[in-house]
Amino acid sequence: MIIDRETFTELAVHLKLASDAILKTAHHLAALSSAGTPATEDAEWAGTIESMMSINNQITIMERLLRAVMDANRTDESPSGPKGGPLPC
């Protein structure tokens, strides 16, 4: 599979953002396990849901990018194999 540098960089950025959101979610879940007051617990639940939505958004973007790369490679393939040029995956 071949991927251009711009798309590769964009995938890397979204992977980093998804990773950050996973870490943020873990922090919220840890705080929930030791939350003392209902107000604190509500805030942590809200933060957890927000972080999980961020994870979902980043993974959705990565899926779309990967599908576009796969589609582009399907149309670029020749009987002798993929064409040279951009970064191989």
Backbone as CSV, one residue per row, in Angstrom:
resi,resn,N_x,N_y,N_z,CA_x,CA_y,CA_z,C_x,C_y,C_z
1,MET,0.848,-1.175,0.000,0.000,0.000,0.000,0.891,1.235,0.000
2,ILE,0.451,2.255,-0.703,1.212,3.491,-0.804,0.376,4.618,-0.206
3,ILE,1.024,5.497,0.539,0.350,6.621,1.174,1.218,7.862,1.007
4,ASP,0.588,8.977,0.689,1.360,10.213,0.517,1.733,10.789,1.890
5,ARG,2.728,11.634,1.912,3.238,12.186,3.168,2.182,12.993,3.929
6,GLU,1.384,13.760,3.216,0.368,14.593,3.875,-0.661,13.729,4.594
7,THR,-1.138,12.684,3.936,-2.122,11.794,4.553,-1.506,11.040,5.722
8,PHE,-0.266,10.604,5.568,0.427,9.909,6.659,0.537,10.823,7.879
9,THR,0.920,12.079,7.645,1.045,13.038,8.743,-0.305,13.283,9.393
10,GLU,-1.352,13.410,8.577,-2.692,13.626,9.119,-3.134,12.432,9.967
11,LEU,-2.853,11.229,9.517,-3.178,10.035,10.307,-2.421,10.041,11.630
12,ALA,-1.144,10.407,11.579,-0.338,10.443,12.802,-0.901,11.455,13.799
13,VAL,-1.329,12.614,13.313,-1.906,13.635,14.188,-3.178,13.111,14.856
14,HIS,-4.054,12.479,14.082,-5.297,11.972,14.654,-5.044,10.799,15.600
15,LEU,-4.041,10.008,15.338,-3.681,8.933,16.255,-3.206,9.516,17.585
16,LYS,-2.406,10.573,17.524,-1.935,11.251,18.745,-3.114,11.840,19.516
17,LEU,-4.049,12.494,18.809,-5.218,13.073,19.471,-6.087,11.990,20.123
18,ALA,-6.252,10.865,19.443,-7.023,9.753,20.008,-6.317,9.200,21.247
19,SER,-5.005,9.092,21.175,-4.233,8.605,22.310,-4.373,9.550,23.506
20,ASP,-4.312,10.853,23.249,-4.484,11.841,24.319,-5.875,11.737,24.937
21,ALA,-6.887,11.519,24.096,-8.256,11.401,24.598,-8.427,10.140,25.439
22,ILE,-7.759,9.074,25.070,-7.816,7.834,25.867,-7.202,8.082,27.241
23,LEU,-6.073,8.773,27.275,-5.417,9.086,28.547,-6.314,9.984,29.403
24,LYS,-6.943,10.981,28.785,-7.836,11.887,29.511,-9.028,11.106,30.078
25,THR,-9.566,10.186,29.298,-10.677,9.353,29.770,-10.258,8.519,30.969
26,ALA,-9.074,7.964,30.908,-8.570,7.153,32.026,-8.455,7.991,33.299
27,HIS,-7.996,9.235,33.147,-7.906,10.123,34.320,-9.293,10.396,34.906
28,HIS,-10.271,10.639,34.041,-11.639,10.881,34.519,-12.186,9.643,35.223
29,LEU,-11.937,8.475,34.661,-12.430,7.243,35.287,-11.756,6.997,36.633
30,ALA,-10.474,7.320,36.726,-9.773,7.179,38.006,-10.365,8.132,39.039
31,ALA,-10.659,9.357,38.611,-11.258,10.332,39.528,-12.655,9.879,39.952
32,LEU,-13.374,9.243,39.044,-14.717,8.749,39.385,-14.667,7.689,40.477
33,SER,-13.647,6.859,40.424,-13.554,5.781,41.409,-13.272,6.312,42.815
34,SER,-12.767,7.563,42.903,-12.488,8.130,44.219,-13.258,9.427,44.467
35,ALA,-14.280,9.703,43.655,-15.072,10.929,43.807,-15.823,10.888,45.131
36,GLY,-15.828,12.025,45.809,-16.467,12.068,47.120,-17.844,12.700,47.105
37,THR,-18.045,13.708,46.271,-19.325,14.415,46.276,-20.059,14.190,44.957
38,PRO,-21.387,14.292,44.971,-22.156,14.129,43.724,-21.760,15.153,42.655
39,ALA,-21.449,16.385,43.051,-21.059,17.410,42.077,-19.751,17.027,41.388
40,THR,-18.808,16.533,42.149,-17.533,16.088,41.581,-17.754,14.908,40.648
41,GLU,-18.602,13.986,41.085,-18.892,12.802,40.272,-19.553,13.190,38.952
42,ASP,-20.503,14.130,38.997,-21.177,14.589,37.775,-20.173,15.216,36.797
43,ALA,-19.274,16.029,37.315,-18.266,16.677,36.469,-17.353,15.637,35.835
44,GLU,-16.985,14.628,36.597,-16.109,13.580,36.061,-16.828,12.754,35.004
45,TRP,-18.105,12.465,35.225,-18.867,11.727,34.205,-18.958,12.539,32.927
46,ALA,-19.209,13.837,33.055,-19.283,14.703,31.881,-17.942,14.718,31.149
47,GLY,-16.848,14.812,31.872,-15.521,14.789,31.264,-15.222,13.461,30.593
48,THR,-15.672,12.381,31.226,-15.457,11.050,30.658,-16.198,10.909,29.334
49,ILE,-17.447,11.345,29.316,-18.243,11.249,28.082,-17.637,12.120,26.991
50,GLU,-17.208,13.326,27.336,-16.584,14.220,26.357,-15.314,13.595,25.778
51,SER,-14.500,12.999,26.628,-13.268,12.353,26.162,-13.562,11.156,25.267
52,MET,-14.575,10.391,25.618,-14.926,9.228,24.799,-15.463,9.661,23.433
53,MET,-16.203,10.773,23.393,-16.678,11.288,22.109,-15.496,11.760,21.266
54,SER,-14.493,12.332,21.900,-13.297,12.764,21.179,-12.563,11.563,20.585
55,ILE,-12.458,10.491,21.361,-11.827,9.263,20.853,-12.582,8.783,19.615
56,ASN,-13.898,8.735,19.712,-14.726,8.274,18.597,-14.510,9.146,17.363
57,ASN,-14.487,10.462,17.549,-14.278,11.369,16.417,-12.938,11.130,15.740
58,GLN,-11.871,10.991,16.519,-10.547,10.802,15.945,-10.449,9.471,15.201
59,ILE,-11.033,8.433,15.762,-10.994,7.121,15.101,-11.816,7.143,13.817
60,THR,-12.940,7.861,13.825,-13.758,7.999,12.618,-12.976,8.708,11.514
61,ILE,-12.261,9.765,11.866,-11.443,10.486,10.886,-10.350,9.577,10.339
62,MET,-9.682,8.823,11.220,-8.628,7.909,10.756,-9.204,6.850,9.825
63,GLU,-10.392,6.336,10.139,-11.023,5.333,9.278,-11.279,5.908,7.889
64,ARG,-11.805,7.128,7.825,-12.077,7.757,6.532,-10.797,7.968,5.733
65,LEU,-9.744,8.400,6.413,-8.462,8.591,5.724,-7.925,7.270,5.183
66,LEU,-7.991,6.232,6.003,-7.497,4.924,5.556,-8.324,4.370,4.407
67,ARG,-9.640,4.571,4.443,-10.484,4.126,3.328,-10.117,4.873,2.046
68,ALA,-9.855,6.179,2.166,-9.460,6.964,0.993,-8.133,6.472,0.436
69,VAL,-7.199,6.143,1.307,-5.904,5.611,0.859,-6.102,4.261,0.173
70,MET,-6.917,3.403,0.767,-7.168,2.091,0.164,-7.831,2.238,-1.205
71,ASP,-8.821,3.135,-1.295,-9.483,3.358,-2.583,-8.508,3.906,-3.618
72,ALA,-7.663,4.837,-3.205,-6.672,5.413,-4.124,-5.689,4.346,-4.599
73,ASN,-5.320,3.450,-3.720,-4.390,2.395,-4.100,-5.043,1.382,-5.031
74,ARG,-6.341,1.157,-4.867,-7.038,0.245,-5.768,-7.036,0.787,-7.189
75,THR,-7.236,2.086,-7.335,-7.271,2.677,-8.673,-5.877,2.867,-9.249
76,ASP,-4.849,2.944,-8.395,-3.479,3.146,-8.866,-2.743,1.845,-9.173
77,GLU,-3.300,0.712,-8.740,-2.601,-0.558,-8.929,-2.596,-0.948,-10.403
78,SER,-1.460,-1.436,-10.810,-1.334,-1.953,-12.170,-1.064,-3.449,-12.077
79,PRO,-1.106,-4.186,-13.187,-0.845,-5.629,-13.127,0.521,-5.961,-12.542
80,SER,1.481,-5.030,-12.647,2.821,-5.309,-12.119,2.962,-4.909,-10.659
81,GLY,1.900,-4.364,-10.053,1.949,-3.982,-8.647,1.767,-2.488,-8.496
82,PRO,1.834,-2.014,-7.233,1.628,-0.597,-6.980,2.732,0.252,-7.603
83,LYS,2.367,1.484,-7.944,3.325,2.397,-8.536,4.263,2.957,-7.479
84,GLY,5.445,3.356,-7.865,6.408,3.938,-6.942,6.053,5.375,-6.618
85,GLY,6.773,5.979,-5.700,6.557,7.374,-5.380,6.423,7.617,-3.903
86,PRO,5.158,7.784,-3.413,4.970,8.118,-2.009,5.438,7.016,-1.068
87,LEU,5.330,7.300,0.210,5.811,6.373,1.234,5.096,5.031,1.184
88,PRO,5.830,3.916,1.185,5.170,2.612,1.290,4.727,2.374,2.727
89,CYS,3.612,1.665,2.886,3.126,1.321,4.230,3.520,-0.092,4.566
